Amino acid sequence: MKILDVQEFIIKRLIQTGGLLVRNGYNDLPFWYTSGRPGPFYVNTQNNDIDVISGGERRDWFFSIPVSIELELPHIFLFKNGLATQCNPDGSIEKTLNIKRKRVLHVSDIINLASSYFKSWLPIL
């Protein structure tokens, strides 16, 4: 199986099994962390206002990379050391981020307390 076939399969299975939920509007309930805090962990595939997808080192990437490929959007790799790298749909790499005035959708796993999201990922973005 090619990598893109595997990624497409994973995305379809996540959606079919409810592992990846879609929030369709402002009236929908937020997604909740296991810590009991609400979080922004959703993918709105009907929203054309997203400019870039981000994911934090390492577990988030299992979810964020396939989403960025499926939506044909750049992906920002957020690292625990505070650095970030953007991979564009054409495969080119940008080590200097220019995300001012861009709408970033952060995709993450939710099997944690979301401490990395608040302590690391938000400050980088």
N, C-alpha and C positions, 0 to 999 in steps of 0.2 A: 504494500500500500504506500502511496506517495504521502508526504507530509500534509499537503493540503487536503487530501482525502480523509486523513485521520482527523485533522482539525475540524473539517466539516461534519464528520461523524460525531465528534465530541460535542460540538455546538448543538446539533440536532437532538442528541440524547439528553443533554442538559435541559433543553427546552421541553422535550417530551416527558421527562421525569419530574419536572418542576424544580430542577436544580438551579436553573437560571430563570428568574421571574421578571416579568416586564410590568413596569408601572406605567399606565397609560395616561394619567392626568393628575392634576393637582389635588383632586378629591380622593384619590386612592390613598390608602394608609401607607405610612413610611415602612421601610424594611428595618427590622430590629436586630441588633447584635445580641450575642449570647449574654453579654453583660447587662442587657436590659436597656441600652441606649439606642435611640433611632439612628439610622445611618443612611448614607447615600448610595448604597450598594444595589443598584438596579441598572438595567440597560433598557433604554427607551429607543427601540429601533425605528419608531415612527417620528422621532425628533430629528429634523434636518439641521438643527442649530448646533450640533456637536462638531467641533473642529478637530479634536484630538482625543485619543484614549490614553489613559495612564494606568500603570499597575506597579505595585511595590515589590521589591525584592523578596523573594522568589516565588512564594505560593500564589501571589496574585497573578503572576504571569501566566499560569495555567489557564486562567479565565480571561485576562485582558488581551493577550496576544490574539487568540482566535476571534475575539469580538472585533478588534481593530482590523484584522484581515477580512472578516465577513463584511464589515462596513466600509472597507477600503479607505481607512483613515490612518494618519500617522499614529505611532505608538511611542509613548514616553516611558522609558525604563527608569524607575525611581530606585536608587540604591541606598542602603542603610548608612553609608558613609556621607550622605548628603548630596551626592552627585546625581545627575540625570543625563540620559542620552535619548535622543529621539531617532526612531527608525521610520522612514517614510515608506509609503506603499511601493515605491519603485526600488526599495532596498537601500537607498542612500542614507547615510548616518549624519546626524547633526549633534555635536557635543555641546554646543552652546544653544540653550533654549531661548526662543523668542515667543513666549506665550501670552504676552500682554494683549488684552482684548480678545483672547481666544477662549472658547468654551471647552473646558476639559471635563471629560467624563471619566471618573476614577472607578475602575472595576476591580473588585477584591473578593477574596474568599471571606466567608463570614464565620469561620470556625475559630474565632479568637475573641479577644476583648477589645479589638479595634485600637489598641494603644499605638501601634505603628502609624495608623492613619492620622491620628491627632498629633503625635509627637514628631513624626518624620515626614510623611507624605504631604500633608497640607503646607508645612513651612517651605518645602522645596517648590511646590507649585505656586 
